Amino acid sequence: MFLYMNKYLTSIQLITEKFLTWRNIRKYRKYEKQKNKNPVLDWVEAFLWAAMVVLLINQYLFQAYQIPSGSMMNTLLVKDRIFVNKIIYGPELMPGIMKIPGFFSPKRGEVIIFESPTYLSNGPVFDIAQRIIYMLTLSLIDIDKDQNGNPKAHFLIKRAVGVGNDRIRNINGNLQIKPKGLSSWIDESEFKHLDRAVTPVRRLITDEDYNLYLKAARASVYSYHNLEVSSEDAQALKNINSVYADSITFNEYRSKIEYSMQPHNLSVRKIWRKYETGWYIPEGWIFPLGDNRDNSRDGRYFGPVRMKKVLGKAMIKYWPPGRFGSIK
């Protein structure tokens, strides 16, 4: 018995010694190879490995974005840098190509990022190159710029307010919602209370300002039809801030005035009806709106957005440090 045990221990010792010898030789060869390696090539390899890791994380897990406008004030401010959770709704297999199914679908009240329906692409090769550079630099470099040198609005960050089978309209600057099964419209403030959704809406235009918009819209319509414009209405049109001159409310008032003047005109009636009946959100679509309702190019301009175009959910603000925190 003792003889067999001794042979067994001797075998274990030989195997262990062989393994340690092999490992030491392997480490030595690796050291010699590393020592003779060009330091520049070593740096390049390290950078490529780091870049690959960043790309994989950005493409399939979390991606960094910079807020370009004030449409989500005060939830998100201009130049805030955020991380977006991409796996929750399903990431794209490659930038702009084939979306992988996610774990959840966007819900009402969530802050989402999606491809802008009005974005004009420079081609698939450019789009992929732009998004790779954007991801590698954590949103510091964006080569996709307009003729004025400003970044194009390829991706938009808004709040999902309308969901499938909702109908939404804008009346005198106030949002109204008609969910499936209801015959009457509900003001957004009341609907949020019923739905228990917390949406921090910011308004730049006061209730008193809407009378100014009505006068300005009337001046605009009368001028277009070569009708006499009162000095008060003409002054109101001049006083409107150029940023908001093309606002939903201004266009809403214009459509109502045009319709009251020529209800028989089919094109005028079509535009008026769009504002009167609002936007319908089909199943599998969402209706995005900016929290800064008076200064946001959102679903009220381009309509609902397909769920498959939603790329992720805004998760964390990481820069500047003073604004670090979750996004709600």
VOBA-1610 file (N, C-alpha, C; in pm, whole numbers, padded with zeros to 5 digits, always signed):
BEGIN
Met+00083-00121+00000Met+00000+00000+00000Met+00086+00126+00000Phe+00191+00119+00086Phe+00283+00232+00094Phe+00354+00256-00038Leu+00388+00145-00107Leu+00459+00154-00236Leu+00372+00223-00340Tyr+00243+00186-00345Tyr+00152+00249-00441Tyr+00132+00398-00411Met+00123+00431-00284Met+00106+00571-00246Met+00227+00653-00286Asn+00346+00595-00268Asn+00470+00664-00303Asn+00478+00690-00453Lys+00439+00586-00534Lys+00438+00606-00680Lys+00338+00716-00721Tyr+00225+00718-00654Tyr+00121+00818-00686Tyr+00171+00960-00659Leu+00237+00977-00543Leu+00288+01109-00506Leu+00401+01151-00600Thr+00483+01053-00640Thr+00593+01083-00733Thr+00537+01128-00868Ser+00431+01064-00914Ser+00366+01103-01041Ser+00310+01245-01035Ile+00245+01276-00922Ile+00190+01411-00903Ile+00301+01515-00905Gln+00413+01482-00841Gln+00527+01574-00837Gln+00584+01599-00977Leu+00599+01490-01056Leu+00653+01504-01191Leu+00561+01588-01280Ile+00432+01563-01269Ile+00335+01641-01349Ile+00340+01788-01311Thr+00347+01815-01180Thr+00352+01954-01133Thr+00478+02023-01181Glu+00593+01953-01173Glu+00719+02012-01218Glu+00717+02042-01368Lys+00659+01950-01446Lys+00650+01973-01591Lys+00564+02094-01623Phe+00451+02104-01549Phe+00361+02217-01572Phe+00428+02349-01537Leu+00497+02355-01422Leu+00565+02478-01380Leu+00677+02514-01476Thr+00749+02413-01523Thr+00856+02439-01621Thr+00798+02495-01751Trp+00689+02435-01798Trp+00625+02483-01921Trp+00575+02626-01905Arg+00520+02657-01788Arg+00468+02792-01764Arg+00580+02894-01760Asn+00691+02857-01695Asn+00805+02950-01687Asn+00865+02975-01825Ile+00877+02867-01905Ile+00930+02884-02041Ile+00838+02974-02123Arg+00708+02954-02107Arg+00611+03035-02181Arg+00620+03182-02141Lys+00632+03207-02010Lys+00644+03345-01962Lys+00773+03409-02012Tyr+00882+03329-02015Tyr+01010+03382-02061Tyr+01003+03419-02209Arg+00946+03330-02291Arg+00933+03358-02434Arg+00847+03482-02459Lys+00739+03494-02380Lys+00651+03609-02394Lys+00725+03737-02357Tyr+00807+03729-02250Tyr+00885+03845-02207Tyr+00986+03886-02314Glu+01055+03786-02371Glu+01154+03815-02475Glu+01088+03876-02599Lys+00971+03823-02633Lys+00899+03876-02748Lys+00853+04019-02724Gln+00808+04045-02601Gln+00761+04179-02566Gln+00879+04277-02564Lys+00996+04228-02516Lys+01114+04314-02505Lys+01163+04358-02642Asn+01153+04269-02741Asn+01200+04300-02876Asn+01095+04371-02962Lys+00978+04392-02903Lys+00869+04451-02980Lys+00887+04602-02992Asn+00847+04656-03107Asn+00853+04801-03129Asn+00754+04870-03034Pro+00802+04968-02954Pro+00712+05034-02857Pro+00593+05104-02924Val+00615+05157-03046Val+00506+05223-03117Val+00396+05122-03151Leu+00441+05005-03201Leu+00346+04899-03234Leu+00272+04852-03109Asp+00343+04850-02997Asp+00282+04811-02871Asp+00171+04908-02831Trp+00197+05038-02849Trp+00095+05140-02820Trp-00024+05128-02913Val+00005+05101-03040Val-00103+05087-03138Val-00194+04969-03103Glu-00132+04857-03065Glu-00210+04739-03027Glu-00297+04767-02904Ala-00238+04836-02807Ala-00312+04868-02685Ala-00430+04959-02717Phe-00407+05057-02806Phe-00515+05149-02843Phe-00627+05075-02916Leu-00588+04986-03008Leu-00689+04913-03085Leu-00774+04823-02994Trp-00707+04760-02896Trp-00783+04677-02803Trp-00880+04762-02721Ala-00831+04877-02674Ala-00917+04966-02596Ala-01033+05018-02681Ala-01003+05053-02807Ala-01106+05102-02898Ala-01212+04995-02923Met-01167+04871-02938Met-01261+04762-02962Met-01355+04744-02842Val-01298+04751-02722Val-01380+04737-02600Val-01482+04851-02592Val-01436+04974-02620Val-01526+05090-02615Val-01638+05075-02718Leu-01602+05031-02838Leu-01703+05013-02944Leu-01807+04908-02904Leu-01762+04798-02850Leu-01855+04692-02811Leu-01949+04740-02700Ile-01894+04811-02602Ile-01977+04863-02492Ile-02077+04964-02545Asn-02028+05058-02630Asn-02115+05163-02683Asn-02223+05108-02775Gln-02188+05009-02853Gln-02283+04957-02952Gln-02391+04870-02888Tyr-02353+04791-02788Tyr-02446+04692-02737Tyr-02493+04716-02593Leu-02424+04800-02517Leu-02462+04818-02376Leu-02498+04962-02343Phe-02398+05049-02336Phe-02421+05188-02296Phe-02345+05280-02391Gln-02410+05390-02430Gln-02345+05484-02521Gln-02354+05625-02466Ala-02250+05703-02492Ala-02245+05842-02446Ala-02303+05935-02553Tyr-02379+06034-02508Tyr-02434+06136-02596Tyr-02422+06273-02530Gln-02417+06375-02615Gln-02417+06512-02566Gln-02547+06580-02606Ile-02608+06655-02513Ile-02734+06723-02539Ile-02707+06849-02621Pro-02765+06861-02743Pro-02732+06973-02831Pro-02823+07096-02816Ser-02941+07079-02756Ser-03037+07191-02752Ser-03109+07194-02617Gly-03192+07297-02600Gly-03265+07314-02475Gly-03404+07255-02477Ser-03431+07160-02566Ser-03566+07107-02580Ser-03609+07021-02460Met-03512+06977-02378Met-03548+06895-02262Met-03522+06966-02129Met-03507+07099-02133Met-03487+07174-02008Met-03611+07158-01919Asn-03592+07144-01789Asn-03465+07143-01716Asn-03421+06999-01684Thr-03487+06901-01741Thr-03445+06763-01721Thr-03302+06743-01770Leu-03275+06792-01892Leu-03142+06787-01952Leu-03108+06924-02006Leu-02987+06971-01980Leu-02945+07103-02024Leu-02848+07090-02142Val-02832+07199-02215Val-02740+07201-02329Val-02599+07165-02281Lys-02536+07074-02354Lys-02400+07026-02328Lys-02391+06927-02211Asp-02505+06889-02154Asp-02501+06776-02061Asp-02452+06653-02137Arg-02374+06570-02071Arg-02331+06444-02131Arg-02397+06330-02054Ile-02455+06238-02129Ile-02533+06133-02065Ile-02493+05996-02119Phe-02525+05893-02042Phe-02514+05756-02089Phe-02654+05703-02117Val-02666+05633-02230Val-02794+05575-02271Val-02786+05424-02262Asn-02885+05364-02201Asn-02895+05218-02192Asn-02949+05165-02324Lys-02865+05094-02400Lys-02905+05047-02533Lys-02956+04903-02532Ile-02919+04827-02431Ile-02959+04687-02431Ile-03106+04670-02394Ile-03162+04768-02320Ile-03298+04754-02267Ile-03402+04740-02380Tyr-03388+04822-02488Tyr-03481+04814-02600Tyr-03427+04732-02716Gly-03303+04685-02703Gly-03242+04607-02810Gly-03149+04692-02894Pro-03017+04662-02893Pro-02920+04740-02972Pro-02925+04700-03119Glu-02861+04781-03202Glu-02846+04748-03344Glu-02728+04652-03360Leu-02738+04561-03456Leu-02630+04467-03482Leu-02505+04542-03524Met-02522+04642-03613Met-02418+04736-03652Met-02482+04874-03657Pro-02403+04982-03650Pro-02462+05115-03654Pro-02555+05135-03774Gly-02683+05155-03746Gly-02781+05179-03850Gly-02830+05054-03921Ile-02790+04936-03874Ile-02824+04811-03944Ile-02883+04709-03846Met-03002+04661-03874Met-03067+04548-03807Met-03069+04561-03654Lys-03188+04587-03602Lys-03205+04602-03458Lys-03232+04465-03393Ile-03160+04438-03285Ile-03177+04314-03210Ile-03292+04332-03111Pro-03378+04232-03094Pro-03488+04243-02997Pro-03436+04271-02855Gly-03505+04360-02784Gly-03465+04395-02649Gly-03550+04325-02544Phe-03530+04365-02420Phe-03604+04305-02308Phe-03738+04377-02284Phe-03743+04507-02317Phe-03864+04586-02292Phe-03891+04676-02412Ser-04011+04734-02414Ser-04047+04836-02513Ser-04057+04971-02441Pro-04034+05081-02513Pro-04045+05213-02450Pro-04183+05234-02389Lys-04186+05292-02270Lys-04311+05318-02201Lys-04335+05468-02188Arg-04460+05502-02164Arg-04496+05642-02146Arg-04418+05703-02029Gly-04362+05820-02053Gly-04289+05891-01948Gly-04140+05869-01949Glu-04089+05772-02027Glu-03945+05746-02030Glu-03875+05841-02126Val-03752+05880-02091Val-03670+05966-02178Val-03594+05874-02273Ile-03616+05891-02403Ile-03562+05798-02502Ile-03477+05872-02605Ile-03392+05795-02674Ile-03315+05849-02786Ile-03352+05770-02911Phe-03369+05842-03022Phe-03414+05777-03145Phe-03358+05851-03266Glu-03361+05786-03381Glu-03316+05848-03504Glu-03418+05953-03548Ser-03370+06071-03583Ser-03460+06177-03626Ser-03524+06142-03761Pro-03657+06148-03770Pro-03724+06118-03897Pro-03689+06217-04008Thr-03638+06335-03972Thr-03606+06437-04072Thr-03458+06437-04110Tyr-03379+06344-04055Tyr-03235+06342-04083Tyr-03208+06295-04225Leu-03121+06368-04295Leu-03080+06331-04430Leu-02940+06270-04423Ser-02933+06142-04456Ser-02808+06068-04443Ser-02710+06101-04556Asn-02580+06092-04526Asn-02474+06107-04626Asn-02431+05973-04683Gly-02507+05869-04652Gly-02474+05736-04701Gly-02436+05643-04588Pro-02454+05512-04606Pro-02427+05416-04498Pro-02282+05412-04452Val-02187+05428-04545Val-02046+05423-04507Val-02012+05541-04415Phe-02060+05661-04452Phe-02035+05780-04370Phe-02103+05765-04234Asp-02226+05715-04232Asp-02300+05700-04106Asp-02226+05608-04009Ile-02175+05496-04061Ile-02104+05402-03975Ile-01975+05465-03923Ala-01900+05535-04012Ala-01775+05600-03972Ala-01802+05708-03867Gln-01908+05787-03889Gln-01942+05894-03794Gln-01975+05838-03657Arg-02054+05732-03654Arg-02097+05677-03527Arg-01982+05608-03454Ile-01889+05547-03528Ile-01773+05485-03465Ile-01684+05591-03400Ile-01658+05700-03475Ile-01576+05809-03420Ile-01644+05872-03300Tyr-01775+05891-03311Tyr-01853+05952-03202Tyr-01846+05864-03076Met-01855+05733-03094Met-01851+05641-02980Met-01712+05634-02919Leu-01607+05627-03006Leu-01470+05615-02957Leu-01429+05736-02874Thr-01480+05854-02911Thr-01443+05977-02841Thr-01543+06014-02732Leu-01635+05921-02701Leu-01737+05945-02597Leu-01812+06076-02622Ser-01853+06096-02747Ser-01935+06209-02793Ser-01858+06341-02805Leu-01725+06338-02793Leu-01647+06461-02804Leu-01631+06507-02949Ile-01626+06414-03043Ile-01606+06450-03184Ile-01722+06399-03267Asp-01784+06492-03341Asp-01896+06457-03429Asp-01865+06515-03567Ile-01836+06429-03664Ile-01800+06476-03798Ile-01922+06505-03885Asp-02040+06472-03836Asp-02163+06492-03914Asp-02216+06632-03887Lys-02175+06728-03970Lys-02212+06868-03948Lys-02287+06925-04068Asp-02363+07032-04042Asp-02437+07098-04150Asp-02348+07201-04217Gln-02406+07279-04308Gln-02328+07377-04384Gln-02272+07489-04297Asn-02329+07508-04179Asn-02281+07611-04087Asn-02180+07558-03986Gly-02147+07430-03997Gly-02050+07372-03906Gly-02109+07320-03777Asn-02242+07317-03766Asn-02307+07268-03644Asn-02343+07120-03661Pro-02337+07043-03553Pro-02373+06900-03563Pro-02517+06883-03612Lys-02537+06791-03705Lys-02673+06763-03752Lys-02751+06687-03644Ala-02882+06706-03648Ala-02968+06638-03550Ala-02998+06497-03600His-02896+06409-03591His-02914+06270-03635His-02998+06193-03533Phe-02968+06219-03405Phe-03042+06153-03298Phe-03110+06259-03211Leu-03229+06227-03165Leu-03305+06318-03080Leu-03331+06250-02946Ile-03331+06333-02841Ile-03361+06284-02707Ile-03486+06356-02658Lys-03593+06282-02641Lys-03723+06338-02598Lys-03786+06243-02497Arg-03905+06281-02453Arg-03980+06196-02361Arg-04095+06128-02436Ala-04113+05999-02413Ala-04224+05926-02474Ala-04353+05964-02401Val-04437+06043-02466Val-04560+06091-02403Val-04682+06015-02454Gly-04688+05993-02585Gly-04799+05918-02643Gly-04757+05776-02678Val-04846+05680-02657Val-04818+05540-02690Val-04927+05489-02784Gly-04917+05363-02824Gly-05009+05307-02922Gly-05156+05327-02889Asn-05232+05371-02990Asn-05377+05393-02983Asn-05416+05522-02910Asp-05317+05603-02867Asp-05347+05736-02814Asp-05377+05831-02928Arg-05445+05939-02896Arg-05457+06053-02986Arg-05416+06177-02906Ile-05331+06262-02966Ile-05275+06378-02896Ile-05297+06503-02979Arg-05331+06613-02911Arg-05343+06740-02981Arg-05293+06854-02893Asn-05267+06967-02957Asn-05215+07085-02889Asn-05319+07197-02901Ile-05375+07241-02790Ile-05477+07346-02791Ile-05430+07462-02704Asn-05411+07578-02767Asn-05367+07698-02695Asn-05242+07672-02610Gly-05151+07594-02667Gly-05026+07567-02597Gly-05033+07455-02496Asn-05150+07398-02473Asn-05167+07291-02375Asn-05188+07158-02446Leu-05122+07054-02394Leu-05134+06923-02453Leu-05258+06852-02400Gln-05330+06787-02490Gln-05446+06707-02452Gln-05429+06566-02507Ile-05474+06468-02431Ile-05458+06327-02467Ile-05594+06258-02465Lys-05616+06173-02565Lys-05736+06089-02567Lys-05689+05944-02581Pro-05675+05873-02469Pro-05630+05733-02476Pro-05738+05644-02537Lys-05698+05524-02574Lys-05791+05428-02631Lys-05905+05399-02532Gly-06029+05402-02582Gly-06144+05371-02499Gly-06214+05491-02441Leu-06151+05611-02448Leu-06213+05732-02397Leu-06268+05815-02512Ser-06382+05879-02489Ser-06445+05960-02594Ser-06414+06108-02580Ser-06355+06147-02468Ser-06327+06289-02444Ser-06177+06311-02424Trp-06136+06435-02448Trp-05996+06472-02432Trp-05967+06501-02285Ile-05843+06470-02243Ile-05799+06497-02106Ile-05676+06586-02112Asp-05676+06695-02034Asp-05558+06780-02028Asp-05439+06701-01972Glu-05320+06733-02019Glu-05202+06658-01978Glu-05183+06660-01827Ser-05208+06775-01763Ser-05189+06784-01617Ser-05280+06686-01545Glu-05405+06675-01589Glu-05498+06581-01527Glu-05461+06438-01561Phe-05419+06415-01685Phe-05384+06280-01729Phe-05264+06228-01651Lys-05165+06313-01626Lys-05047+06272-01549Lys-05087+06227-01409His-05187+06295-01353His-05235+06258-01219His-05302+06120-01222Leu-05381+06096-01326Leu-05451+05968-01338Leu-05354+05854-01370Asp-05254+05884-01456Asp-05160+05782-01502Asp-05042+05766-01408Arg-05032+05855-01309Arg-04922+05854-01213Arg-04787+05869-01281Ala-04785+05942-01391Ala-04659+05967-01463Ala-04608+06105-01426Val-04482+06115-01390Val-04423+06244-01352Val-04346+06299-01471Thr-04397+06404-01531Thr-04331+06467-01646Thr-04307+06614-01615Pro-04182+06653-01591Pro-04153+06792-01554Pro-04158+06887-01674Val-04278+06927-01714Val-04294+07014-01831Val-04251+07156-01798Arg-04175+07218-01891Arg-04131+07355-01875Arg-04201+07441-01981Arg-04251+07556-01940Arg-04318+07647-02034Arg-04242+07780-02036Leu-04216+07829-02156Leu-04151+07959-02173Leu-04251+08068-02206Ile-04368+08028-02254Ile-04471+08124-02293Ile-04583+08121-02189Thr-04615+08235-02133Thr-04720+08243-02032Thr-04857+08246-02100Asp-04961+08225-02020Asp-05096+08229-02073Asp-05127+08364-02136Glu-05072+08471-02078Glu-05096+08605-02132Glu-05033+08623-02269Asp-04924+08548-02294Asp-04854+08563-02422Asp-04934+08505-02539Tyr-05027+08414-02511Tyr-05099+08351-02621Tyr-05190+08449-02695Asn-05234+08553-02626Asn-05311+08657-02694Asn-05223+08729-02796Leu-05095+08745-02763Leu-04999+08805-02855Leu-04982+08716-02978Tyr-04977+08585-02957Tyr-04964+08491-03068Tyr-05086+08494-03159Leu-05203+08509-03098Leu-05326+08515-03177Leu-05324+08639-03268Lys-05284+08751-03214Lys-05277+08874-03293Lys-05172+08861-03404Ala-05057+08801-03369Ala-04951+08784-03468Ala-04995+08691-03580Ala-05066+08584-03545Ala-05116+08491-03646Ala-05217+08558-03737Arg-05302+08640-03680Arg-05402+08712-03759Arg-05333+08809-03856Ala-05229+08877-03808Ala-05154+08969-03894Ala-05088+08893-04008Ser-05035+08774-03979Ser-04969+08693-04081Ser-05067+08650-04190Val-05187+08604-04149Val-05288+08558-04245Val-05342+08675-04327Tyr-05372+08785-04262Tyr-05427+08901-04333Tyr-05326+08956-04433Ser-05200+08959-04394Ser-05096+09008-04487Ser-05086+08917-04608Tyr-05096+08786-04587Tyr-05087+08689-04696Tyr-05200+08710-04797His-05318+08746-04747His-05434+08767-04835His-05452+08914-04876Asn-05351+08995-04849Asn-05353+09138-04886Asn-05471+09211-04824Leu-05501+09175-04699Leu-05607+09243-04625Leu-05544+09344-04529Glu-05625+09438-04485Glu-05574+09543-04395Glu-05542+09481-04259Val-05423+09514-04208Val-05377+09463-04079Val-05374+09578-03980Ser-05435+09558-03864Ser-05435+09663-03762Ser-05294+09685-03711Ser-05268+09805-03664Ser-05134+09837-03613Ser-05099+09751-03493Glu-05200+09716-03412Glu-05176+09633-03294Glu-05133+09493-03334Asp-05202+09437-03435Asp-05165+09302-03481Asp-05029+09303-03550Ala-05002+09409-03628Ala-04873+09419-03697Ala-04759+09426-03595Gln-04780+09501-03486Gln-04678+09513-03384Gln-04656+09380-03312Ala-04766+09305-03292Ala-04755+09173-03227Ala-04670+09079-03311Leu-04687+09085-03445Leu-04608+08999-03533Leu-04460+09034-03525Lys-04430+09162-03510Lys-04291+09205-03498Lys-04230+09163-03365Asn-04314+09160-03262Asn-04263+09134-03128Asn-04235+08987-03100Ile-04290+08899-03184Ile-04269+08755-03158Ile-04123+08719-03177Asn-04071+08649-03080Asn-03932+08602-03089Asn-03918+08508-03207Ser-03814+08528-03288Ser-03797+08446-03409Ser-03784+08297-03377Val-03738+08265-03255Val-03723+08124-03219Val-03858+08054-03214Tyr-03962+08128-03174Tyr-04093+08067-03155Tyr-04194+08108-03263Ala-04149+08180-03366Ala-04241+08227-03469Ala-04304+08110-03547Asp-04237+07996-03548Asp-04289+07879-03619Asp-04338+07774-03519Ser-04384+07822-03403Ser-04428+07729-03299Ser-04559+07663-03336Ile-04590+07553-03268Ile-04715+07481-03290Ile-04833+07572-03265Thr-04828+07650-03157Thr-04940+07737-03122Thr-04964+07844-03229Phe-04857+07903-03280Phe-04868+08005-03385Phe-04934+07945-03510Asn-04889+07826-03549Asn-04947+07760-03666Asn-05091+07715-03641Glu-05119+07677-03518Glu-05256+07638-03482Glu-05351+07757-03500Tyr-05310+07873-03450Tyr-05393+07993-03464Tyr-05410+08032-03610Arg-05302+08019-03686Arg-05310+08051-03829Arg-05412+07961-03900Ser-05410+07831-03868Ser-05502+07738-03933Ser-05647+07770-03899Lys-05674+07810-03776Lys-05811+07843-03735Lys-05860+07969-03805Ile-05773+08068-03818Ile-05813+08192-03884Ile-05835+08167-04033Glu-05745+08090-04094Glu-05761+08056-04236Glu-05892+07980-04259Tyr-05922+07886-04171Tyr-06044+07806-04186Tyr-06170+07890-04169Ser-06167+07988-04077Ser-06283+08074-04057Ser-06308+08163-04178Met-06201+08191-04254Met-06212+08278-04372Met-06253+08199-04497Gln-06206+08076-04510Gln-06238+07996-04629Gln-06256+07848-04593Pro-06367+07816-04525Pro-06393+07677-04485Pro-06415+07582-04603His-06442+07637-04721His-06465+07556-04839His-06335+07506-04902Asn-06222+07569-04865Asn-06092+07533-04922Asn-06045+07400-04861Leu-06029+07297-04945Leu-05996+07164-04895Leu-05859+07157-04828Ser-05760+07226-04884Ser-05626+07223-04825Ser-05624+07294-04691Val-05698+07405-04681Val-05708+07478-04555Val-05781+07392-04451Arg-05888+07326-04494Arg-05964+07241-04403Arg-05880+07124-04353Lys-05796+07070-04439Lys-05710+06958-04401Lys-05612+06998-04292Ile-05552+07116-04307Ile-05457+07164-04207Ile-05528+07192-04075Trp-05645+07257-04084Trp-05723+07288-03964Trp-05761+07159-03891Arg-05805+07058-03967Arg-05848+06934-03904Arg-05731+06864-03834Lys-05610+06879-03888Lys-05494+06816-03824Lys-05476+06870-03683Tyr-05492+07001-03667Tyr-05479+07060-03534Tyr-05600+07030-03447Glu-05717+07019-03508Glu-05840+06996-03433Glu-05849+06853-03381Thr-05813+06756-03464Thr-05824+06615-03424Thr-05694+06559-03369Gly-05583+06628-03391Gly-05455+06586-03335Gly-05388+06474-03412Trp-05292+06410-03345Trp-05212+06305-03406Trp-05254+06170-03347Tyr-05273+06073-03434Tyr-05304+05938-03388Tyr-05176+05857-03384Ile-05154+05781-03275Ile-05034+05700-03261Ile-05071+05554-03283Pro-05024+05493-03394Pro-05057+05352-03420Pro-04988+05259-03321Glu-05034+05136-03314Glu-04971+05035-03230Glu-04828+05012-03280Gly-04733+05005-03187Gly-04593+04986-03226Gly-04519+05116-03253Trp-04583+05228-03222Trp-04521+05361-03238Trp-04528+05434-03106Ile-04447+05541-03092Ile-04455+05629-02974Ile-04457+05773-03024Phe-04504+05864-02938Phe-04510+06006-02973Phe-04418+06082-02879Pro-04299+06127-02928Pro-04201+06193-02842Pro-04223+06345-02834Leu-04205+06399-02714Leu-04217+06543-02692Leu-04103+06590-02603Gly-04059+06715-02623Gly-03959+06773-02536Gly-04024+06825-02410Asp-03952+06818-02298Asp-04006+06873-02173Asp-04021+07024-02181Asn-03939+07088-02263Asn-03949+07233-02286Asn-04046+07254-02402Arg-04175+07250-02374Arg-04278+07241-02477Arg-04281+07357-02575Asp-04236+07475-02534Asp-04242+07592-02623Asp-04116+07609-02706Asn-04022+07518-02692Asn-03898+07528-02772Asn-03845+07388-02800Ser-03926+07308-02871Ser-03885+07171-02899Ser-03939+07126-03034Arg-03848+07080-03120Arg-03888+07018-03246Arg-03908+06869-03219Asp-04031+06829-03208Asp-04060+06692-03166Asp-04173+06632-03249Gly-04246+06537-03192Gly-04350+06468-03265Gly-04459+06558-03321Arg-04474+06678-03266Arg-04574+06771-03317Arg-04536+06825-03455Tyr-04408+06808-03492Tyr-04362+06852-03623Tyr-04346+06735-03719Phe-04297+06619-03669Phe-04272+06508-03761Phe-04359+06385-03734Gly-04446+06391-03633Gly-04538+06282-03607Gly-04480+06172-03519Pro-04550+06059-03507Pro-04504+05947-03423Pro-04377+05884-03479Val-04311+05806-03395Val-04185+05738-03429Val-04202+05588-03405Arg-04151+05507-03499Arg-04158+05361-03482Arg-04074+05317-03363Met-04124+05216-03293Met-04050+05161-03179Met-03912+05113-03221Lys-03902+05056-03341Lys-03773+05000-03384Lys-03669+05108-03412Lys-03711+05234-03419Lys-03617+05344-03437Lys-03567+05399-03303Val-03625+05350-03192Val-03580+05393-03060Val-03456+05312-03023Leu-03346+05383-02997Leu-03217+05317-02977Leu-03183+05290-02832Gly-03245+05364-02740Gly-03211+05341-02600Gly-03286+05432-02506Lys-03263+05411-02377Lys-03326+05489-02271Lys-03220+05570-02198Ala-03245+05701-02185Ala-03151+05788-02114Ala-03141+05742-01969Met-03017+05723-01921Met-02998+05659-01791Met-02932+05750-01688Ile-02811+05802-01722Ile-02733+05878-01624Ile-02671+06003-01688Lys-02675+06113-01615Lys-02597+06232-01651Lys-02461+06218-01583Tyr-02352+06223-01662Tyr-02220+06205-01602Tyr-02132+06328-01611Trp-02177+06428-01688Trp-02097+06552-01701Trp-02189+06669-01733Pro-02168+06785-01669Pro-02063+06817-01570Pro-02086+06746-01437Pro-01978+06734-01357Pro-01987+06657-01232Pro-02099+06704-01140Gly-02125+06835-01140Gly-02229+06889-01052Gly-02369+06844-01086Arg-02388+06792-01206Arg-02521+06747-01249Arg-02529+06594-01258Phe-02431+06525-01200Phe-02431+06379-01203Phe-02558+06325-01136Gly-02621+06229-01201Gly-02738+06168-01140Gly-02821+06094-01244Ser-02923+06025-01196Ser-03012+05948-01286Ser-03105+06043-01359Ile-03159+05996-01471Ile-03249+06077-01554Ile-03390+06023-01540Lys-03482+06109-01500Lys-03621+06066-01479Lys-03716+06154-01560
//
